[in-house]
Amino acid sequence: MTDKPRLNFWQIWNMSFGFLGIQFGWGLQMANMSAIYEYLGARADQIPILWLAAPLTGLIMQPIIGHASDHTWNRLGRRRPYFLTGALLSSAALILMPQSSKLWMAAGLLWILDASINISMEPFRAFVADLLPEEQRTRGFAMQSLFIGLGAVVASALPWLLTHVFHVGSGGGRIPLTVRLSFYMGAAAFFGAVMWTIGTTREYPPDDMEAFRRMKAQKTSLADDAREILASIGGMPQTMKQLAWVQIATWLALFCMWLYFPVAVAHNVFGAADQNSPLYTEGVTWGGVCFGMYSAVCFVWSFALPSIARALGRKMTHSLCLLCGAAGLLSVAVIHDKYLLLASMTGVGIAWASTLAMPYAILAGSLPTAKTGIYMGIFNFFIVIPEITASLGFGWVMANLLNNNRLSAVVAGGVFMIIAALLMQRVKDVGAVPVTNLAPVAAGE
């Protein structure tokens, strides 16, 4: 549609609600997979390569799904068929993951889980650009951040809640019962939240339906699709190229944190000698609580982001938020009290909320409408490429430079986040609109 109608609060809420379930799946994975690997016998320097499945899957899946959804229209719409497919597959993978008995089984299921989450997640980014006018996109992506934060709060803290509030025991097996139950509950949350968005939000048909039908009638091969994806990569808008470097530095920082923060808490703050120590399980569980803290801050901060962006501009807002995240990660080096780690995670939560909203809001304004899905998928390259780099190379860094000190890896993440904040100032926000056009839409308007 050329002139997209403004949506009210609850319409934006409904279209973003599926991200609650998607982040439930991501949150369980990020807070628990490194520990699951160590429960199954992995060494610290083996963990990065075992995480390789996640970025490789995104590198392959996201542009393919984006391209496919740009060329889809059926009774469910354009993006919703992919929401449904991904939700079904992800829920099954979440149920199977904590039943792994071997290291290779967990790594293989992580691959399947990531592929499935990507099928649902990538079209959600294009969904905002499809349905919202430019002046509401910051609000739309901020709403996604809100649900991402809320989902991750519950997912990250769930094993701790099951242990300390509901008094669930560790149970039998190498993977604790609290972790297994958390993954089963995550499967239900993922499917239910995505189905809510599918059931409450309609999509707009292509602007020119006849042209769309003619395009669909033309049979294309996989080689044709690959050529179109490659041509799109070569024709990336300038703003997208500038944002790419910001994303690379940001996600290197985040990947360092996700890989090593929970196990760093167990070893460096709780003093666990190895993964068989009761202190190890307690420390990893507290690491999940800390992840819940930064996700809670993300949830709260998402309400403030649109107003801050109106006052300071999206570029400056994102740079300042990234610096808050850097301060949080760097401070972990001097903290020995587990409760003070929650303060560190406050800064990370501010950066996380902005990372989930501002780059996408800026990017959406620079993209051609007919290729929103494929470019959102290509933009994911600049998330997964640093993750692949870390997966392939950070094990060597840990073994040879950092002496397998997990805390040093978290501090390195803070340095990368400072670099991202500086690079953000080079980005040209071509889609920025005047402040007067950014008035919020209240519920019921």
C-alpha positions as CSV (number, residue, x, y, z in Angstrom):
1,M,0.0,0.0,0.0
2,T,1.3,3.5,-0.9
3,D,-0.5,5.2,2.0
4,K,-0.5,2.9,5.0
5,P,-3.0,3.7,7.7
6,R,-1.7,4.5,11.2
7,L,-2.4,1.7,13.6
8,N,-3.4,2.1,17.3
9,F,-1.5,0.8,20.3
10,W,-3.4,-2.6,20.5
11,Q,-3.0,-3.3,16.8
12,I,0.8,-2.8,17.1
13,W,0.7,-4.9,20.2
14,N,-1.1,-7.8,18.5
15,M,1.2,-7.7,15.4
16,S,4.3,-7.9,17.7
17,F,3.0,-10.4,20.3
18,G,4.5,-13.3,18.4
19,F,8.0,-12.1,19.3
20,L,7.2,-12.9,22.9
21,G,7.2,-16.6,22.0
22,I,10.2,-16.3,19.6
23,Q,12.3,-14.7,22.3
24,F,11.2,-17.3,24.8
25,G,12.9,-19.9,22.6
26,W,16.0,-17.7,22.1
27,G,16.2,-16.8,25.8
28,L,16.2,-20.5,26.9
29,Q,18.8,-21.2,24.3
30,M,21.1,-18.3,25.2
31,A,20.9,-18.8,29.0
32,N,21.2,-22.6,29.0
33,M,23.0,-24.0,25.9
34,S,26.6,-23.4,27.1
35,A,25.7,-25.1,30.4
36,I,24.0,-28.0,28.6
37,Y,27.2,-28.5,26.6
38,E,29.3,-28.5,29.8
39,Y,26.9,-30.9,31.5
40,L,27.5,-33.2,28.5
41,G,31.3,-32.9,28.8
42,A,32.4,-29.9,26.7
43,R,35.5,-27.9,27.6
44,A,35.5,-24.1,27.6
45,D,37.5,-23.9,24.4
46,Q,35.0,-26.2,22.7
47,I,31.9,-24.1,23.4
48,P,32.3,-21.6,20.5
49,I,32.5,-24.2,17.8
50,L,29.5,-26.0,19.3
51,W,27.5,-22.7,18.9
52,L,28.4,-22.5,15.2
53,A,25.1,-24.0,14.2
54,A,23.2,-20.8,15.2
55,P,25.0,-18.3,13.0
56,L,25.4,-20.7,10.1
57,T,21.7,-21.4,10.1
58,G,20.9,-17.7,10.1
59,L,23.3,-17.0,7.3
60,I,21.6,-19.6,5.1
61,M,18.0,-19.3,6.2
62,Q,17.3,-15.6,6.6
63,P,17.8,-14.4,3.0
64,I,16.0,-17.5,1.7
65,I,13.0,-17.0,3.9
66,G,13.0,-13.3,3.3
67,H,13.1,-13.8,-0.5
68,A,10.4,-16.5,-0.3
69,S,8.1,-14.3,1.8
70,D,8.4,-11.4,-0.5
71,H,7.1,-13.7,-3.3
72,T,4.3,-15.3,-1.2
73,W,0.6,-14.5,-1.0
74,N,-2.1,-17.0,0.1
75,R,-5.0,-17.3,2.5
76,L,-2.7,-16.7,5.5
77,G,-1.0,-13.7,3.8
78,R,2.6,-13.0,3.0
79,R,4.6,-13.4,6.2
80,R,2.1,-15.4,8.4
81,P,2.6,-18.8,6.7
82,Y,6.2,-18.6,7.8
83,F,5.3,-17.6,11.3
84,L,3.2,-20.8,11.5
85,T,5.7,-23.2,10.0
86,G,8.5,-21.9,12.2
87,A,6.4,-22.1,15.4
88,L,5.5,-25.8,14.7
89,L,9.1,-26.8,14.1
90,S,10.6,-24.7,16.9
91,S,8.2,-26.1,19.5
92,A,9.1,-29.6,18.5
93,A,12.9,-28.8,18.8
94,L,12.4,-27.2,22.2
95,I,10.8,-30.3,23.5
96,L,13.6,-32.6,22.2
97,M,16.6,-30.4,23.2
98,P,16.7,-31.1,27.0
99,Q,16.4,-34.9,26.3
100,S,19.9,-34.9,24.7
101,S,22.2,-37.6,26.1
102,K,25.2,-36.9,24.0
103,L,27.1,-33.7,23.0
104,W,26.5,-34.3,19.3
105,M,22.8,-34.7,19.9
106,A,22.6,-31.3,21.6
107,A,24.6,-29.6,18.9
108,G,22.4,-31.2,16.1
109,L,19.2,-30.1,17.9
110,L,20.6,-26.6,18.3
111,W,21.0,-26.5,14.5
112,I,17.4,-27.6,14.0
113,L,16.1,-25.2,16.6
114,D,17.9,-22.2,15.1
115,A,16.7,-23.0,11.6
116,S,13.1,-23.3,12.9
117,I,13.3,-20.0,14.9
118,N,14.7,-18.2,11.8
119,I,11.7,-19.3,9.7
120,S,9.4,-17.5,12.2
121,M,11.7,-14.6,13.1
122,E,12.9,-13.1,9.9
123,P,9.4,-12.3,8.4
124,F,8.5,-10.5,11.7
125,R,11.1,-7.8,10.9
126,A,9.5,-7.3,7.4
127,F,6.0,-7.4,9.0
128,V,6.6,-4.0,10.7
129,A,7.7,-2.4,7.5
130,D,4.8,-4.0,5.6
131,L,2.1,-2.7,7.9
132,L,3.3,0.5,9.5
133,P,3.9,3.9,7.9
134,E,7.4,5.4,8.3
135,E,6.5,7.6,11.2
136,Q,5.3,4.6,13.3
137,R,8.2,2.2,12.5
138,T,10.3,3.2,15.5
139,R,7.3,2.5,17.7
140,G,6.7,-0.8,15.9
141,F,10.3,-2.1,16.4
142,A,10.3,-0.8,20.0
143,M,7.2,-2.9,20.6
144,Q,9.0,-5.9,19.3
145,S,11.9,-5.0,21.7
146,L,9.3,-4.9,24.5
147,F,8.1,-8.4,23.8
148,I,11.6,-9.7,23.3
149,G,12.5,-8.3,26.7
150,L,9.5,-9.8,28.4
151,G,9.9,-13.2,26.8
152,A,13.6,-13.3,27.7
153,V,12.9,-12.3,31.3
154,V,10.7,-15.3,31.9
155,A,12.8,-17.7,29.9
156,S,16.1,-16.8,31.4
157,A,14.9,-16.8,35.0
158,L,12.6,-19.9,34.6
159,P,15.1,-22.5,35.9
160,W,15.8,-20.3,39.0
161,L,12.1,-19.8,39.6
162,L,11.4,-23.5,39.3
163,T,14.2,-24.2,41.8
164,H,13.7,-21.5,44.4
165,V,10.0,-20.5,44.1
166,F,8.4,-23.8,43.1
167,H,11.1,-26.0,44.8
168,V,11.5,-28.4,41.9
169,G,14.4,-30.7,42.4
170,S,17.2,-31.5,40.0
171,G,15.7,-34.8,39.1
172,G,17.6,-37.6,37.3
173,G,19.7,-37.3,34.2
174,R,22.7,-35.2,33.3
175,I,20.6,-32.2,32.4
176,P,18.7,-30.9,35.5
177,L,14.9,-31.3,35.6
178,T,14.4,-27.6,36.0
179,V,16.1,-27.0,32.6
180,R,14.1,-29.7,31.0
181,L,10.8,-28.3,32.3
182,S,11.8,-24.8,31.2
183,F,12.2,-26.0,27.6
184,Y,8.9,-27.8,27.6
185,M,7.1,-24.6,28.8
186,G,9.0,-22.6,26.2
187,A,7.6,-24.8,23.5
188,A,4.1,-24.0,24.6
189,A,4.8,-20.3,24.9
190,F,6.4,-20.1,21.5
191,F,3.5,-21.7,19.7
192,G,0.8,-19.8,21.6
193,A,2.3,-16.4,21.1
194,V,2.9,-16.8,17.4
195,M,-0.6,-18.1,16.9
196,W,-2.0,-15.0,18.7
197,T,-0.3,-12.7,16.1
198,I,-1.5,-15.0,13.2
199,G,-5.1,-14.8,14.5
200,T,-5.3,-11.1,15.3
201,T,-3.4,-9.4,12.5
202,R,-4.3,-9.2,8.8
203,E,-1.8,-8.4,6.0
204,Y,-2.2,-6.1,3.1
205,P,-2.2,-7.7,-0.4
206,P,0.5,-6.7,-2.9
207,D,0.0,-3.2,-4.4
208,D,-0.5,-4.6,-7.9
209,M,-2.1,-8.0,-7.6
210,E,-2.1,-8.6,-11.3
211,A,1.6,-7.9,-11.6
212,F,2.2,-10.1,-8.6
213,R,0.3,-13.0,-10.2
214,R,2.2,-12.6,-13.4
215,M,5.4,-12.7,-11.4
216,K,4.3,-15.9,-9.6
217,A,3.3,-17.5,-13.0
218,Q,6.9,-17.1,-14.2
219,K,8.7,-20.3,-13.2
220,T,12.1,-19.6,-11.6
221,S,14.8,-22.0,-10.7
222,L,16.9,-22.1,-7.5
223,A,19.7,-20.6,-9.6
224,D,17.5,-17.6,-10.5
225,D,16.6,-17.1,-6.9
226,A,20.2,-17.3,-5.9
227,R,21.1,-14.7,-8.6
228,E,18.4,-12.4,-7.3
229,I,19.7,-12.7,-3.7
230,L,23.3,-12.0,-4.9
231,A,22.2,-9.0,-6.9
232,S,20.4,-7.6,-3.9
233,I,23.5,-8.0,-1.8
234,G,25.5,-6.1,-4.4
235,G,22.8,-3.4,-4.5
236,M,22.5,-2.7,-0.8
237,P,21.6,0.9,0.1
238,Q,24.3,3.0,1.6
239,T,22.6,3.2,5.0
240,M,22.5,-0.5,5.1
241,K,26.3,-0.8,4.4
242,Q,27.0,1.7,7.2
243,L,24.8,-0.1,9.7
244,A,26.5,-3.3,8.8
245,W,29.7,-2.3,10.7
246,V,27.7,-1.3,13.7
247,Q,25.9,-4.6,13.7
248,I,29.2,-6.6,13.3
249,A,30.7,-4.9,16.4
250,T,27.5,-5.1,18.4
251,W,26.9,-8.8,17.8
252,L,30.5,-9.7,18.5
253,A,30.0,-8.1,21.9
254,L,26.7,-9.9,22.5
255,F,28.1,-13.2,21.4
256,C,31.0,-13.0,23.8
257,M,28.5,-12.4,26.6
258,W,26.1,-15.1,25.6
259,L,28.8,-17.7,25.2
260,Y,30.6,-17.1,28.5
261,F,28.6,-15.0,31.0
262,P,26.6,-17.8,32.8
263,V,29.7,-20.0,33.1
264,A,31.8,-17.0,34.0
265,V,29.4,-16.3,36.9
266,A,29.7,-20.0,38.0
267,H,33.5,-20.1,37.9
268,N,34.6,-16.5,38.7
269,V,31.9,-15.3,41.1
270,F,30.6,-18.5,42.7
271,G,34.0,-20.2,42.7
272,A,32.9,-23.5,41.1
273,A,35.9,-25.7,40.4
274,D,34.2,-27.7,37.6
275,Q,30.7,-28.4,36.2
276,N,30.2,-31.2,38.8
277,S,30.3,-28.8,41.7
278,P,26.9,-27.7,43.2
279,L,28.3,-24.2,43.0
280,Y,28.4,-24.6,39.2
281,T,24.7,-25.3,38.9
282,E,23.9,-22.5,41.3
283,G,26.2,-20.0,39.4
284,V,24.7,-20.9,36.0
285,T,21.2,-20.5,37.4
286,W,22.1,-17.1,38.7
287,G,23.6,-16.2,35.3
288,G,20.1,-17.0,34.0
289,V,18.6,-14.6,36.5
290,C,21.1,-11.9,35.4
291,F,20.0,-12.5,31.8
292,G,16.4,-12.1,33.0
293,M,17.5,-8.7,34.5
294,Y,18.9,-7.3,31.3
295,S,15.8,-8.6,29.5
296,A,13.5,-6.9,32.1
297,V,15.4,-3.6,31.6
298,C,14.9,-4.1,27.8
299,F,11.2,-4.5,28.4
300,V,11.0,-1.3,30.5
301,W,13.4,0.7,28.3
302,S,11.4,-0.1,25.2
303,F,8.6,2.1,26.4
304,A,11.0,5.0,26.6
305,L,12.9,4.5,23.3
306,P,10.4,6.2,20.9
307,S,10.4,9.4,23.0
308,I,14.2,9.4,23.4
309,A,14.6,8.9,19.7
310,R,12.3,11.8,19.0
311,A,14.3,14.1,21.3
312,L,17.9,12.9,20.4
313,G,17.5,11.3,17.0
314,R,17.8,7.6,16.3
315,K,21.6,7.6,15.7
316,M,22.5,9.4,19.0
317,T,20.0,7.3,20.9
318,H,21.6,4.1,19.7
319,S,25.1,5.2,20.4
320,L,24.3,6.2,23.9
321,C,22.5,3.0,24.6
322,L,25.5,1.0,23.3
323,L,27.8,2.8,25.6
324,C,25.6,1.9,28.5
325,G,25.9,-1.7,27.5
326,A,29.7,-1.4,27.2
327,A,29.9,0.0,30.8
328,G,27.8,-3.0,32.0
329,L,30.0,-5.6,30.5
330,L,33.3,-3.9,31.5
331,S,32.1,-3.6,35.1
332,V,31.8,-7.4,35.4
333,A,35.6,-7.5,35.7
334,V,35.6,-5.8,39.1
335,I,32.4,-7.3,40.6
336,H,32.5,-10.2,43.1
337,D,29.0,-9.8,44.6
338,K,26.3,-11.7,42.7
339,Y,23.8,-9.0,43.4
340,L,25.9,-6.2,41.9
341,L,25.9,-8.2,38.6
342,L,22.3,-7.2,38.3
343,A,23.4,-3.6,38.1
344,S,25.8,-4.5,35.3
345,M,23.0,-6.1,33.4
346,T,21.0,-2.8,33.6
347,G,23.4,-1.3,31.1
348,V,23.3,-4.3,28.9
349,G,19.5,-4.2,28.9
350,I,19.5,-0.6,27.7
351,A,21.8,-1.6,24.8
352,W,19.8,-4.7,24.0
353,A,16.5,-2.8,23.7
354,S,18.0,-0.3,21.3
355,T,19.8,-3.0,19.3
356,L,16.5,-4.7,18.7
357,A,14.8,-1.5,17.5
358,M,17.0,1.3,16.2
359,P,19.0,-0.4,13.5
360,Y,15.9,-1.9,12.0
361,A,13.9,1.3,12.2
362,I,16.7,3.2,10.4
363,L,17.2,0.4,7.9
364,A,13.5,0.1,7.0
365,G,13.4,3.7,5.8
366,S,16.1,3.0,3.2
367,L,14.7,-0.1,1.6
368,P,12.7,-0.6,-1.6
369,T,9.2,-1.8,-0.6
370,A,9.1,-4.8,-2.9
371,K,12.4,-6.2,-1.4
372,T,11.8,-5.5,2.3
373,G,11.9,-9.2,3.2
374,I,15.0,-10.1,1.3
375,Y,16.9,-7.1,2.6
376,M,15.9,-7.8,6.2
377,G,17.2,-11.3,5.7
378,I,20.5,-10.0,4.2
379,F,20.8,-7.6,7.1
380,N,21.0,-10.7,9.3
381,F,24.4,-11.5,7.6
382,F,25.9,-8.8,9.8
383,I,24.7,-10.6,12.9
384,V,25.7,-14.1,11.9
385,I,29.1,-13.2,10.3
386,P,30.6,-12.0,13.6
387,E,29.0,-15.0,15.3
388,I,30.6,-17.4,12.8
389,T,33.9,-15.5,13.3
390,A,33.6,-15.9,17.1
391,S,32.6,-19.6,16.8
392,L,35.6,-20.5,14.6
393,G,38.2,-18.3,16.1
394,F,37.3,-17.5,19.7
395,G,38.1,-21.0,20.9
396,W,41.8,-20.4,19.9
397,V,41.7,-17.0,21.6
398,M,40.3,-18.6,24.8
399,A,42.9,-21.4,24.8
400,N,46.0,-19.3,23.7
401,L,45.4,-15.7,24.8
402,L,42.9,-15.7,27.6
403,N,43.9,-18.9,29.3
404,N,40.3,-20.1,29.1
405,N,39.3,-17.3,31.4
406,R,35.6,-16.8,30.8
407,L,35.5,-13.5,32.5
408,S,38.0,-12.0,30.1
409,A,35.7,-12.9,27.2
410,V,32.9,-11.0,28.7
411,V,35.1,-7.9,29.1
412,A,36.1,-8.2,25.4
413,G,32.4,-7.9,24.7
414,G,32.4,-4.5,26.4
415,V,35.2,-3.3,24.1
416,F,33.4,-4.3,21.0
417,M,30.3,-2.4,22.2
418,I,32.3,0.8,22.5
419,I,33.5,0.4,18.9
420,A,29.9,-0.1,17.8
421,A,28.8,3.1,19.5
422,L,31.5,5.1,17.7
423,L,30.7,3.5,14.3
424,M,27.0,4.4,14.7
425,Q,27.8,8.1,14.3
426,R,28.8,7.4,10.6
427,V,25.4,6.2,9.7
428,K,23.1,8.3,7.6
429,D,19.4,8.0,8.7
430,V,17.7,8.7,5.4
431,G,14.3,7.7,6.6
432,A,14.2,10.1,9.6
433,V,11.0,12.1,9.7
434,P,10.3,15.4,11.4
435,V,9.5,15.3,15.1
436,T,6.1,16.7,14.5
437,N,5.2,13.5,12.5
438,L,6.1,11.2,15.4
439,A,3.2,11.8,17.8
440,P,2.2,8.6,19.5
441,V,-1.1,6.9,18.7
442,A,-3.1,6.1,21.8
443,A,-5.2,3.0,22.2
444,G,-8.6,3.4,20.6
445,E,-7.6,6.3,18.2
